Amino acid sequence: MTSRAAVLALLVCVIALSLAYPLREYIAQRAQIAQLKEERERTREAVAELAERYEELRDPAYIEREARSRLHYQYPGEQAYIILGGTPEEETAEETGPVDPWFVELWDSVVEADRPRD
């Protein structure tokens, strides 16, 4: 290898090394810009949802519906009935649930995993 080739190879290595750090920073900044754009979009969506919620809350009919359904408010002279206990669908859902506590099921799964398969 001649001295010219060695100098040329050294020069190419120096240029490559001097460009590596700025290129890495450029790629990192582009990734950060993309992340910030996604965050800005999420923030805009949240602002739009909050504005929609604000408009709902300014509507007296919506407030009345919510007060009647959630807080069980009523006008004077109206009678409200509250049924205690679940609906039949909820009662059957509870019956089909697991009978053993969670830690018993966990231990059973550990014991079953320890058994060799046939």
N, C-alpha and C positions, 0 to 999 in steps of 0.2 A: 504494500500500500504506500502510495507516494504521500508526500507532505501536503500536497494540494488536496488530495482526497481526504486526508485526516482533518484538515482545516475545514473542508466543506462539510464533513460529517459532524464535526463539532459545532459548526455554525447552524446546521439543521437541528441538532439537538437543543441548542440554546434557544432557537426560535420556537421550537415545539414546546419547550418548558415554559418559555415566557408567555405563550398563548394558552397554556393549559389552565392556569389559575383564572384569568378573565373569562374563559369559556365556561369553566365550572360555576363561577359566580353568575354569569349570564343565565345559565340553565336553572340555577337555584332561584334567581329572581323571577324568571318566567313561571316557575312552579308556584312561587309565592303570589304572583299576580293572578294566576288562575285560581288559587285558593281564595284570595280576597274577592275575586269576582263572584265565586260561588257563595261566599258569605254575604256579599252585598245582595245577591238575589234572594237568599233566605231571609235577609232582613227586610227587603221590600215586600216579600210575601207575608211576613209577620205584620208589617205595617198595614198592608191591605186587609188582612184578617181582623186586625184591631180596629181599623176604620169601619169595617162592616159591623163588627160587634158594637161599636160606638153608635152607629146609626140604629141598630136594633134596640139598644138601650134608650135611645131618645124617643122611641115609639111607645106611646102610652098603652096601646093595645097589647104589645109584647110584654110590657111590665105587668099588666093585669093578668095575662095568661100565666106568666111565671109565678106571680104571687099566689094565684089560685092553685096551680099544680104543685109547686114545691113547698110553699109555706102554708098551704091550706087556708088561705084567707078567703073571706066571703063577705058579701054585702049584708047589711042588717036585714033581718027577716028571712034570710036563707038558712037552710039547715044543711050541714055537712056531715057526712058519715065516713068514718075511717074504719076500715076492716082490718082487724088485727090478725096476724097469721099469714102464711103465704098462700099463693094460688095453688091449685092442684098440680100444676106443672112443676112448681118449685118443690113441692113436697115429694114428688116422685123422683126428682133429680137428687134430692138428699138421700133417698133410700138406695139408689144405685151407686153411691159413692163407696170408697174403700172402707172396709170394716176395721182393719188393723191400723194402728198408728203408723206414721211415716217411717219411724226408725225400725219397726218390725219389718216393713216391706224392704227397707234398705238392707237390713241384715240378711233377709231371705235371698235378695238378689246377689249378695256377696257369696253366700253359701252355694247358690246355684252356679255361679261363675266358677267356683272352685271344683265343681264336679267335672270329671272327664266326660267328654261326649262319646256316644256309642259309635 
